[in-house]
Amino acid sequence: MRRRSLLSAAVSALLFGGCLSNESSIEQGTLVIENDQDEPRVVTVELARHSDRPDSDSSGPATPVGTPRSRQTTTVRVAAGERVTRTAFVSEPGAYNMVARTESGLRDRAWGSFYEIGSGVGGGMVSVVCQENGQLTIGNPTIGA
């Protein structure tokens, strides 16, 4: 399970490394959903914060155990070939179990870690990619690294 989460995060980081030319302008904690497919997608992203400590659960099981401290969900329609961003999507530090799914049944899950930095959070962004090959990935790549 852990290997799948690490692979998912690595794939997202590689994809976003090439796709986001203005990566430095993206704020920490931002949700970025990119649709590389030829048709629009409705994407739902759910974050469940399981710990206040960023690294406490990030290597945990793919399916978390216990009740999350907080949960947030957003559903976004993304046109074919477009990207949608939601700034300040993550506003509290901690370890998050992140799930993305589409109306067509695609689904991916990964852990993300966000830490306190000044008056906000650091640790990157939440990235979701509807890949051209029909797969869906969610990850927590760092920004400006």
PyMOL commands that set and color helices and strands:
alter all, ss='L'
color gray80, all
select helices_A, chain A and resi 2-19+23-25
alter helices_A, ss='H'
color red, helices_A
select strands_A, chain A and resi 31-35+41-51+70-78+83-86+94-102+107-117+120-122+126-130+136-139
alter strands_A, ss='S'
color yellow, strands_A
deselect
rebuild
show_as cartoon
